[in-house]
C-alpha cells in the first residue's frame, strides 16, 4: 500500500521502527471478512423473504 510520505514519517516517529514495520506488514495483508447481522431483521428466519434467508441462501446452496 502506498501511503503518503508525511504519514509514514509521522507514524514511524510515533511508533518506532519495529512497531511501524508491524503496522506496514499488516496493511499489506488481505483484510479479514466478517458479517454482522442486525437482530431486528431476524424476526422470522424461516420465511423465504427474510433478510437472513436472502443473505445466506446463496451460501447455503454453495455448501450443499
N, C-alpha and C positions, 0 to 999 in steps of 0.2 A: 504494500500500500504506500503510495507516495503522499507523505504528509508535508505540509508547508515547513520550510526550514526554521522559521521563528518558533513554531510549535515544538519541533523536535529539540531544538536548542534549549528552550524553556523547560520542557518536560525532562530532558536529560539532566539539567542542572537541579531540578526539583527532586527527581527520584534517585539520581546517581546512575552510573553506567550499568551496574548489574540489574537493577530493577527496570531501568529503561529497556534493556535488551530483552527482558522477560515480556514487557509490555509490547514491544515491537514484534516479537515472535508470536504472541497471542493474536495480534491484529492481522497477522499473515494467515492464520488458520481459518478454516471454514467455520462460520458461526453455528452454534447449536440451534436446532429447530425445536420449538415447543408449541403446544396447542393449549390454549386456555379457553375454557368453556364458561359461558355466563349461566349460572344456575337458574335464572329466571326464564330461560328458554327451554329448560329441561322438564317442562310440566308433563308431557306425555311422550316419552322416548319411543314408544311403540307405534305411534302414528307415523305413517309414511311421509307426511309433510312436516314433521317436526324438524327444527334446525339440527338436532343431534343426528337424526336419521339421514338428513340430506348431506350432512358433513361426512359421516362415516360410511355411507352406503358404497361409494366407490372404493374405499379402503377395504371394506369387508369383502367385496367382490374379488379384489386382488388377492386377498389372503385365502379365500376359499378355493 
